[in-house]
Amino acid sequence: MNATPTVTITAPAAGSAFEPGAAIALTATAADPEDGDLGSRITWTSSRDGALGTGKSLTVSTLSTGTHIITASATDDVGKTGHSSITILVDAAPALAIAAPAAGSVFAPGAAITFTASATDAEEGDLGAAIHWTSSRDGALGTGASFALSTLSTGTHTITASVTDAAGRTASRSVTIRVDANPTVTITAPTTTVYNQGDTITFAGTAHQHARDRTHLQRDVPCGRLRDHRLGNGQRREDGYGVDHDPRHHGPMKPRAGHLRATRAVVLALLALTTPPHAAKASSPSAVRYYGTWSLGTKAGPETVSLPNRIDEVHGLGANMVVGIGGKAKLLDLLPDGMLAVPGCSLMKKRDWQTDGRWDEAKARKRLAKLARRFDHHPRVYGVCITHEVTEYADHARRVWMYRLAKEYFREKRVIQYYGVLTDRMNPAGAKVDGYGRGGERETDVLFVSLPAVAQGRFSQANVRRLRDALAAAARTPGVPVWGQTSINADNKIVTGPESMTAIWGEHGENMSVWTDTLFRTAGPDTASGPLRLSGFFWRSLGRFPWDLGYPAFADHRARMRAIGHDTCSRS
């Protein structure tokens, strides 16, 4: 008895949607027990357009708009025919644009905020009435092309407008805004306006912030905890935040742009009164607000140290943040005041998003809910790094979906995805595509990238091009900062022992300073608030790998990390 040929369509995936005119790769296999490989006999047809062509691989770009049942057939020598079919959609996705509010806007509580967007579809025309608006904090806001609300809660909101056409194609755009009242700042000293040269002048002030936003106030202070600061003439100024002073560091504080403006005004006023012209330091400013290490461990050569001691050590090295701490919460409770952490960066592994190679929303939601219960309200958590090397298995559209799903659970924290590279090959042709932020769609709250300093086994400043690429990409998603991590004798393939540290970074860590100076001076595209720059930097790692910064013999390299942190803090 002669068997019927077995035909299997391998691409595109069933249910795929394509833009009109897109090149669609059709591939299939056909086999027969008697006749063997029948790939050359495969014929392709569409339920809408009829015959498409022959062969086991075929590319078509002329499919008409609508739903197509694509069928691959193969006939053996005795006339038996095998079939395989999938359904795909050819339809233009709606075009959507948010006109208001502008990204980065700050509003007072109770202010009327206007939401305006436009949506059009090639097949259906104006879809403005079908636009749905949501907030990452408050949920559904309303429907339509334009309306106003005055009820947004205090805090940071990712505002998303989305629209779906009759064929099920969806478009969405997001902007981030903040609803917050400025703190009240009062100068309590000096009370006299005229002094003799040489007089000691005491400066003091108070700052009051609403209780519900106090964690936000602490969270955005760069360079660690709020500290005692010295003005150019050596006089001491108290910040007035009720936080213990740390006299070991003397760097000026830079409040967050668009926030704490009253505090900034006081600081600038005091500097104008007290700093003589010759006291100004001629150095370029740094945009780095967060500095520290990617992950911590207890390794110290052949010995180990306790986790509390290691945390004290990294804090003493100038760190105000540790990223990549995994999924355990115990480290968080050991952090000192003014130090934050980012759990991850593999809180959601590929297996948490998929089942048998298919994306599984129910499974992902279950895992996200568990993580949110652990981290979303923890005062030491800045954000969660949910994915590692995300472009290895997700294209832009899927990364946007992952991000938005996570934002439903993490309403108080940033949702961060980590990018080893910005390109992916998640397309039928397997070609490299830089899809980050396509159409302005946000897929992460921080663009966190790998910044390797090694090329062909040697230290290479030319690798700064990776940062330039990241800054250019970030310009597509206004409001998303750029962070980077550099592996320092961690798991690089060039690491063979302690000698790798000195070969790459110098006997005393000289190249560590060269590298960070190169990174911190690099500017990206201009924005409304100035050129984009790196705003977070982390060494990988301290005590996680055998010969990293935790190795006892690398005291000079640890001192270099401390010096870089202090200098960065003083220029931020």
DAWO-V396341 format. One record per run of one state. SS is the DSSP state (~ for helix, > for strand, _ for the rest). FROM is the first residue (numbers start at 1). TO is the last residue. If there is no record, write none. Layout:
BEGIN
{{SS/FROM/TO} {SS/FROM/TO}}
END
This chain:
BEGIN
{{_/1/5} {>/6/11} {_/12/16} {>/17/18} {_/19/23} {>/24/32} {_/33/35} {>/36/37} {_/38/38} {~/39/41} {_/42/42} {>/43/46} {_/47/49} {>/50/54} {_/55/56} {>/57/60} {_/61/65} {>/66/75} {_/76/80} {>/81/90} {_/91/94} {>/95/100} {_/101/105} {>/106/107} {_/108/112} {>/113/121} {_/122/124} {>/125/126} {_/127/127} {~/128/130} {_/131/131} {>/132/135} {_/136/138} {>/139/143} {_/144/145} {>/146/149} {_/150/154} {>/155/164} {_/165/169} {>/170/179} {_/180/183} {>/184/189} {_/190/202} {>/203/208} {_/209/210} {~/211/219} {_/220/228} {>/229/230} {_/231/235} {>/236/237} {_/238/260} {~/261/274} {_/275/276} {~/277/279} {_/280/289} {>/290/294} {_/295/295} {>/296/296} {_/297/298} {>/299/300} {_/301/302} {>/303/304} {_/305/306} {~/307/316} {_/317/320} {>/321/323} {_/324/325} {>/326/326} {_/327/331} {~/332/334} {_/335/339} {>/340/344} {_/345/349} {~/350/353} {>/354/355} {_/356/357} {>/358/359} {_/360/360} {~/361/375} {_/376/380} {>/381/387} {_/388/389} {~/390/392} {_/393/395} {~/396/407} {_/408/413} {>/414/419} {_/420/423} {>/424/424} {_/425/432} {>/433/433} {_/434/437} {~/438/440} {_/441/445} {>/446/450} {_/451/453} {>/454/455} {_/456/457} {>/458/459} {_/460/460} {~/461/474} {_/475/480} {>/481/487} {_/488/498} {~/499/505} {_/506/509} {~/510/521} {_/522/525} {>/526/527} {_/528/529} {>/530/531} {_/532/533} {>/534/540} {_/541/541} {>/542/542} {_/543/554} {~/555/571} {_/572/572}}
END
